[in-house]
Each structure stands twice: as structure tokens, then as C-alpha cells.
Amino acid sequence: IRWLMLSLTLAVPTAGALRVTQEPAELQVPAGDTVALQCQVEVAEGEVLLRMEWLRDGGLGALCATRLRLGTPLSRLPCARRAPGGAELAWHPPRATLSLPQVQSSDSGRYLCRVTLEIPRHDTATGNGTELRVTPGTARDCGDSGGTGEVPTSPNPRPQIPLGGSTASPARCDRAV
């Protein structure tokens, strides 16, 4: 009897070929601010094609999704209609930023960055998430609102000013009644 020995080699992705991290784990901002959520992508390979999705726990589908090349920056990509008004994605390898303008309490929740390595081989990793807590806004520029709770309109709106991990922008005046 002759025995035939067969050898089978499986191509198994290297452990840690794709890693996604998010910081900070928690972020608290007042209503009306623009928030920048960060996601860092580490890939063990050189030339790769990635699919990046930003998800919100309990949400339906991706808030923002696109394909990216590891070495090709992307300045600002408007997100889908599901994202909070005017959300944008920026990619400056290895870091991605999801910008959420004029957040409201309804935007509170856990935001996750999920990355799929499409080329050269399939792998998926999801960040640990950032818990966003939006608190009631402070009464900024409310002096001339006549008690309406609206920021007076001006032909020259104030520029946005970076503050730590978020960007402050003019907010509605929320007054306690």
C-alpha cells in the first residue's frame, strides 16, 4: 500500500495586521459645539485599500463611510444624510476625524470607528468607541435676543475657535424658564 502525503498551507493573516484605536473614551461638550472624534488606524502592510465606517451604537447603518488608501490624505468628505447635519470625515494617515457640527443632546451616544482592510487581504477591526455626552448649552451672546433664545444674526459670524478635542462654535441660547 502506498501512502500519499499531502501538505496544505493556509494563508493566515498575521495577528495584529490591522488595529483601530479611539481616544478619548469619553467626551463631554455643550450643545451647539462642533465635535471632532478621532480614530487611529495601524496597518502592518504597505499598500492597502481600507473601508472606514463611523457608526453610532443603536443607530441604523453607518453615519459616514468611504474607501481610503493608507498613504492618501482626504481633507473633508461630507457624510451621508443619516449623520448629524453637515458631518464630515477627514483622513490624514494614520488618523481619521469625524466632525459633528452643532451637536445637540440627541447626538449623545457611543461612536465607533470600524475599518475593513479590503486589499491585500480581508480583515476588520473596530475601535473601542468614544462616548459623547452633550450637555445643555450655555447662554452665549444672548444679550440682544429679546428673550427669544436665539443668537442675534450678524453679517460676519464669529470664526470657530479650537478648544481641546472639540471645536467651539456659536450656540443657540438655551435659557431655563
TIMI-231343 format. One record per atom (N, C-alpha, C): residue number from 1; atom name; y, z, x. Coordinates in steps of 0.02 Angstrom, whole numbers, m for minus. Layout:
REM TIMI-231343
NUM,CA,Y,Z,X;
...
***
This chain:
REM TIMI-231343
1,N,m59,0,43;
1,CA,0,0,0;
1,C,61,0,45;
2,N,106,m43,28;
2,CA,169,m46,64;
2,C,225,m13,24;
3,N,264,24,59;
3,CA,321,57,27;
3,C,385,23,51;
4,N,427,10,4;
4,CA,491,m21,20;
4,C,545,33,13;
5,N,581,43,65;
5,CA,633,94,63;
5,C,700,60,49;
6,N,734,82,m2;
6,CA,799,55,m19;
6,C,852,107,m3;
7,N,907,82,19;
7,CA,963,126,35;
7,C,1020,109,m13;
8,N,1048,159,m43;
8,CA,1103,149,m89;
8,C,1163,189,m63;
9,N,1218,154,m56;
9,CA,1279,187,m33;
9,C,1330,182,m88;
10,N,1358,239,m107;
10,CA,1410,240,m158;
10,C,1477,250,m125;
11,N,1525,213,m150;
11,CA,1593,222,m126;
11,C,1625,278,m168;
12,N,1632,335,m138;
12,CA,1660,393,m173;
12,C,1730,405,m145;
13,N,1781,409,m190;
13,CA,1848,421,m165;
13,C,1851,486,m126;
14,N,1890,486,m74;
14,CA,1900,546,m33;
14,C,1933,600,m75;
15,N,1907,660,m69;
15,CA,1938,716,m105;
15,C,2011,722,m84;
16,N,2054,729,m132;
16,CA,2125,735,m117;
16,C,2160,669,m103;
17,N,2129,613,m123;
17,CA,2160,547,m112;
17,C,2225,540,m151;
18,N,2231,576,m207;
18,CA,2291,575,m248;
18,C,2307,646,m269;
19,N,2370,666,m259;
19,CA,2391,733,m278;
19,C,2460,730,m310;
20,N,2469,765,m365;
20,CA,2532,765,m401;
20,C,2554,837,m410;
21,N,2616,853,m391;
21,CA,2643,920,m399;
21,C,2710,917,m435;
22,N,2726,970,m471;
22,CA,2790,975,m506;
22,C,2821,1043,m490;
23,N,2885,1042,m477;
23,CA,2924,1103,m467;
23,C,2992,1094,m499;
24,N,3019,1145,m528;
24,CA,2992,1212,m535;
24,C,2942,1215,m592;
25,N,2905,1270,m596;
25,CA,2857,1279,m650;
25,C,2893,1293,m716;
26,N,2952,1324,m712;
26,CA,2992,1339,m771;
26,C,3065,1322,m758;
27,N,3099,1299,m810;
27,CA,3170,1281,m804;
27,C,3204,1300,m869;
28,N,3258,1339,m865;
28,CA,3296,1358,m924;
28,C,3367,1331,m918;
29,N,3390,1295,m969;
29,CA,3456,1264,m968;
29,C,3488,1272,m1037;
30,N,3555,1272,m1039;
30,CA,3589,1274,m1104;
30,C,3586,1206,m1139;
31,N,3588,1208,m1205;
31,CA,3589,1146,m1244;
31,C,3649,1104,m1223;
32,N,3639,1039,m1221;
32,CA,3692,993,m1202;
32,C,3689,972,m1130;
33,N,3652,1008,m1088;
33,CA,3647,989,m1017;
33,C,3600,929,m1008;
34,N,3608,895,m952;
34,CA,3561,843,m932;
34,C,3513,875,m883;
35,N,3448,866,m894;
35,CA,3397,898,m854;
35,C,3361,846,m812;
36,N,3346,863,m749;
36,CA,3308,820,m704;
36,C,3242,854,m687;
37,N,3187,827,m713;
37,CA,3120,854,m700;
37,C,3090,816,m641;
38,N,3062,852,m593;
38,CA,3037,822,m531;
38,C,2961,819,m529;
39,N,2936,766,m496;
39,CA,2864,756,m487;
39,C,2855,725,m418;
40,N,2811,755,m378;
40,CA,2798,729,m311;
40,C,2727,701,m309;
41,N,2720,641,m280;
41,CA,2656,606,m277;
41,C,2635,598,m204;
42,N,2575,621,m189;
42,CA,2547,613,m122;
42,C,2484,570,m128;
43,N,2482,516,m89;
43,CA,2425,470,m90;
43,C,2400,461,m19;
44,N,2334,466,m10;
44,CA,2304,461,56;
44,C,2302,388,81;
45,N,2312,340,38;
45,CA,2307,269,56;
45,C,2376,240,68;
46,N,2379,182,98;
46,CA,2443,149,112;
46,C,2470,109,54;
47,N,2448,46,47;
47,CA,2472,2,m6;
47,C,2437,19,m71;
48,N,2473,45,m119;
48,CA,2442,64,m182;
48,C,2486,43,m241;
49,N,2454,35,m298;
49,CA,2489,24,m361;
49,C,2475,85,m405;
50,N,2529,116,m429;
50,CA,2523,177,m469;
50,C,2547,164,m540;
51,N,2520,201,m587;
51,CA,2547,203,m654;
51,C,2569,275,m665;
52,N,2633,284,m680;
52,CA,2660,351,m691;
52,C,2677,359,m764;
53,N,2657,417,m792;
53,CA,2673,434,m861;
53,C,2700,505,m864;
54,N,2753,514,m902;
54,CA,2778,581,m916;
54,C,2758,597,m988;
55,N,2726,654,m997;
55,CA,2701,675,m1062;
55,C,2731,742,m1080;
56,N,2734,755,m1144;
56,CA,2755,821,m1167;
56,C,2697,850,m1206;
57,N,2677,912,m1188;
57,CA,2621,944,m1224;
57,C,2634,942,m1299;
58,N,2583,922,m1335;
58,CA,2589,919,m1408;
58,C,2623,856,m1432;
59,N,2648,815,m1386;
59,CA,2681,753,m1406;
59,C,2631,697,m1416;
60,N,2652,644,m1448;
60,CA,2609,587,m1459;
60,C,2625,533,m1409;
61,N,2581,521,m1363;
61,CA,2591,468,m1314;
61,C,2639,488,m1258;
62,N,2652,440,m1215;
62,CA,2694,451,m1157;
62,C,2768,446,m1175;
63,N,2808,491,m1148;
63,CA,2881,487,m1156;
63,C,2909,430,m1115;
64,N,2878,420,m1057;
64,CA,2901,370,m1010;
64,C,2841,347,m970;
65,N,2833,282,m961;
65,CA,2776,256,m922;
65,C,2796,192,m887;
66,N,2773,184,m825;
66,CA,2786,123,m788;
66,C,2737,117,m730;
67,N,2734,58,m701;
67,CA,2693,46,m641;
67,C,2741,47,m581;
68,N,2717,77,m527;
68,CA,2758,85,m467;
68,C,2718,66,m405;
69,N,2753,42,m355;
69,CA,2723,33,m289;
69,C,2747,91,m246;
70,N,2702,117,m206;
70,CA,2717,177,m167;
70,C,2780,170,m125;
71,N,2791,113,m94;
71,CA,2849,106,m49;
71,C,2910,74,m80;
72,N,2910,61,m146;
72,CA,2966,26,m177;
72,C,3005,72,m224;
73,N,3066,91,m205;
73,CA,3106,135,m248;
73,C,3126,100,m313;
74,N,3139,141,m363;
74,CA,3162,118,m428;
74,C,3220,163,m448;
75,N,3280,135,m454;
75,CA,3339,177,m466;
75,C,3338,210,m534;
76,N,3341,172,m587;
76,CA,3342,201,m654;
76,C,3307,154,m703;
77,N,3256,180,m736;
77,CA,3220,141,m786;
77,C,3226,177,m852;
78,N,3257,145,m903;
78,CA,3260,178,m968;
78,C,3190,188,m996;
79,N,3181,245,m1029;
79,CA,3115,262,m1057;
79,C,3109,237,m1129;
80,N,3049,243,m1155;
80,CA,3034,221,m1224;
80,C,3074,260,m1275;
81,N,3073,235,m1336;
81,CA,3110,268,m1391;
81,C,3085,338,m1406;
82,N,3023,354,m1387;
82,CA,2995,420,m1401;
82,C,3029,475,m1361;
83,N,3059,456,m1305;
83,CA,3090,505,m1260;
83,C,3156,527,m1290;
84,N,3179,588,m1273;
84,CA,3244,611,m1296;
84,C,3297,560,m1278;
85,N,3346,550,m1321;
85,CA,3398,499,m1315;
85,C,3420,480,m1245;
86,N,3403,421,m1225;
86,CA,3426,394,m1161;
86,C,3390,419,m1100;
87,N,3330,446,m1106;
87,CA,3293,470,m1048;
87,C,3281,414,m998;
88,N,3282,431,m934;
88,CA,3273,381,m880;
88,C,3226,408,m827;
89,N,3191,361,m795;
89,CA,3146,377,m741;
89,C,3173,347,m676;
90,N,3174,385,m623;
90,CA,3193,360,m557;
90,C,3135,374,m509;
91,N,3124,330,m461;
91,CA,3069,336,m413;
91,C,3097,325,m343;
92,N,3097,377,m304;
92,CA,3116,374,m234;
92,C,3058,404,m196;
93,N,3010,361,m176;
93,CA,2946,386,m148;
93,C,2956,440,m95;
94,N,2918,494,m102;
94,CA,2862,506,m147;
94,C,2882,545,m210;
95,N,2947,547,m228;
95,CA,2970,589,m283;
95,C,2995,548,m342;
96,N,2974,570,m402;
96,CA,2998,539,m464;
96,C,3040,591,m501;
97,N,3090,567,m537;
97,CA,3133,611,m577;
97,C,3139,584,m647;
98,N,3124,626,m696;
98,CA,3134,609,m766;
98,C,3198,644,m788;
99,N,3249,605,m807;
99,CA,3313,633,m828;
99,C,3316,634,m904;
100,N,3329,692,m932;
100,CA,3336,701,m1005;
100,C,3408,720,m1019;
101,N,3447,675,m1049;
101,CA,3518,691,m1061;
101,C,3528,733,m1124;
102,N,3578,775,m1122;
102,CA,3600,815,m1179;
102,C,3542,846,m1218;
103,N,3502,886,m1183;
103,CA,3443,917,m1214;
103,C,3463,965,m1269;
104,N,3420,971,m1318;
104,CA,3429,1018,m1374;
104,C,3367,1063,m1376;
105,N,3369,1114,m1418;
105,CA,3313,1161,m1422;
105,C,3248,1126,m1440;
106,N,3252,1071,m1477;
106,CA,3192,1033,m1495;
106,C,3159,999,m1435;
107,N,3195,995,m1379;
107,CA,3168,965,m1317;
107,C,3128,1017,m1277;
108,N,3130,1080,m1297;
108,CA,3092,1132,m1261;
108,C,3018,1116,m1264;
109,N,2983,1130,m1210;
109,CA,2911,1119,m1207;
109,C,2888,1108,m1136;
110,N,2823,1095,m1128;
110,CA,2794,1083,m1062;
110,C,2790,1008,m1049;
111,N,2820,986,m994;
111,CA,2822,916,m974;
111,C,2774,905,m916;
112,N,2732,855,m922;
112,CA,2680,841,m872;
112,C,2690,772,m842;
113,N,2680,767,m778;
113,CA,2683,704,m742;
113,C,2610,684,m726;
114,N,2588,627,m753;
114,CA,2520,604,m741;
114,C,2524,537,m703;
115,N,2487,534,m649;
115,CA,2488,473,m607;
115,C,2417,446,m601;
116,N,2411,381,m612;
116,CA,2347,347,m604;
116,C,2353,299,m546;
117,N,2308,306,m499;
117,CA,2303,260,m442;
117,C,2262,200,m468;
118,N,2294,142,m474;
118,CA,2260,83,m501;
118,C,2231,39,m446;
119,N,2266,32,m391;
119,CA,2243,m9,m335;
119,C,2254,33,m272;
120,N,2207,41,m228;
120,CA,2146,2,m219;
120,C,2086,29,m259;
121,N,2087,91,m281;
121,CA,2031,116,m322;
121,C,2060,164,m374;
122,N,2024,172,m428;
122,CA,2048,211,m485;
122,C,2041,286,m472;
123,N,2095,322,m484;
123,CA,2096,395,m479;
123,C,2155,419,m521;
124,N,2150,477,m551;
124,CA,2204,504,m592;
124,C,2216,577,m574;
125,N,2279,596,m572;
125,CA,2297,666,m560;
125,C,2357,683,m604;
126,N,2360,746,m626;
126,CA,2414,769,m668;
126,C,2446,829,m635;
127,N,2513,831,m637;
127,CA,2549,888,m609;
127,C,2536,951,m649;
128,N,2556,1008,m621;
128,CA,2547,1072,m654;
128,C,2595,1082,m712;
129,N,2644,1039,m719;
129,CA,2691,1042,m776;
129,C,2752,1083,m762;
130,N,2805,1069,m800;
130,CA,2867,1107,m799;
130,C,2881,1129,m870;
131,N,2888,1193,m880;
131,CA,2904,1221,m946;
131,C,2980,1221,m953;
132,N,3006,1180,m999;
132,CA,3078,1175,m1011;
132,C,3096,1219,m1070;
133,N,3145,1263,m1059;
133,CA,3170,1306,m1113;
133,C,3244,1291,m1120;
134,N,3262,1267,m1179;
134,CA,3332,1251,m1193;
134,C,3361,1307,m1236;
135,N,3413,1339,m1210;
135,CA,3445,1395,m1245;
135,C,3507,1370,m1282;
136,N,3531,1407,m1331;
136,CA,3592,1386,m1366;
136,C,3648,1374,m1316;
137,N,3687,1322,m1326;
137,CA,3741,1304,m1280;
137,C,3797,1354,m1281;
138,N,3837,1352,m1228;
138,CA,3896,1395,m1225;
138,C,3954,1356,m1255;
139,N,4005,1392,m1278;
139,CA,4062,1360,m1310;
139,C,4109,1334,m1256;
140,N,4098,1272,m1234;
140,CA,4140,1240,m1183;
140,C,4192,1196,m1218;
141,N,4253,1197,m1195;
141,CA,4306,1153,m1220;
141,C,4313,1156,m1296;
142,N,4309,1215,m1324;
142,CA,4311,1221,m1397;
142,C,4380,1237,m1423;
143,N,4428,1248,m1379;
143,CA,4494,1270,m1399;
143,C,4527,1225,m1450;
144,N,4522,1159,m1446;
144,CA,4556,1113,m1491;
144,C,4511,1084,m1544;
145,N,4454,1115,m1556;
145,CA,4406,1085,m1603;
145,C,4423,1101,m1675;
146,N,4471,1146,m1686;
146,CA,4490,1163,m1754;
146,C,4434,1196,m1793;
147,N,4388,1228,m1756;
147,CA,4333,1264,m1789;
147,C,4277,1219,m1812;
148,N,4279,1154,m1795;
148,CA,4227,1108,m1817;
148,C,4164,1113,m1775;
149,N,4171,1143,m1714;
149,CA,4113,1148,m1670;
149,C,4101,1086,m1630;
150,N,4147,1038,m1631;
150,CA,4139,977,m1593;
150,C,4185,977,m1533;
151,N,4164,947,m1479;
151,CA,4206,940,m1420;
151,C,4259,888,m1436;
152,N,4323,902,m1422;
152,CA,4375,852,m1435;
152,C,4362,789,m1395;
153,N,4375,731,m1425;
153,CA,4364,669,m1389;
153,C,4421,656,m1342;
154,N,4405,625,m1287;
154,CA,4455,611,m1236;
154,C,4442,541,m1210;
155,N,4494,502,m1195;
155,CA,4482,435,m1168;
155,C,4448,437,m1100;
156,N,4453,493,m1064;
156,CA,4421,500,m999;
156,C,4374,559,m1000;
157,N,4309,548,m1019;
157,CA,4263,605,m1021;
157,C,4253,634,m952;
158,N,4237,699,m950;
158,CA,4226,733,m886;
158,C,4165,704,m852;
159,N,4167,698,m785;
159,CA,4108,675,m750;
159,C,4054,728,m750;
160,N,3991,706,m740;
160,CA,3936,754,m736;
160,C,3938,788,m668;
161,N,3923,852,m667;
161,CA,3926,892,m606;
161,C,3857,920,m593;
162,N,3825,905,m535;
162,CA,3759,932,m520;
162,C,3760,1008,m514;
163,N,3712,1041,m544;
163,CA,3704,1113,m539;
163,C,3631,1128,m527;
164,N,3611,1140,m467;
164,CA,3541,1157,m451;
164,C,3494,1101,m472;
165,N,3442,1119,m511;
165,CA,3391,1071,m531;
165,C,3411,1031,m592;
166,N,3468,1047,m623;
166,CA,3489,1009,m681;
166,C,3560,984,m670;
167,N,3583,942,m714;
167,CA,3650,916,m710;
167,C,3687,938,m772;
168,N,3745,969,m763;
168,CA,3783,992,m820;
168,C,3825,935,m847;
169,N,3830,930,m912;
169,CA,3872,881,m944;
169,C,3905,914,m1004;
170,N,3958,884,m1030;
170,CA,3991,915,m1087;
170,C,3942,926,m1144;
171,N,3947,984,m1176;
171,CA,3901,1002,m1231;
171,C,3939,1010,m1296;
172,N,3903,1006,m1352;
172,CA,3932,1023,m1417;
172,C,3951,1096,m1414;
173,N,4000,1115,m1453;
173,CA,4019,1186,m1457;
173,C,3978,1217,m1512;
174,N,3933,1261,m1494;
174,CA,3891,1296,m1543;
174,C,3921,1365,m1553;
175,N,3951,1376,m1610;
175,CA,3982,1441,m1623;
175,C,3940,1480,m1672;
176,N,3934,1545,m1659;
176,CA,3899,1588,m1706;
176,C,3945,1600,m1765;
177,N,3918,1597,m1825;
177,CA,3959,1606,m1885;
177,C,3950,1676,m1912;
***
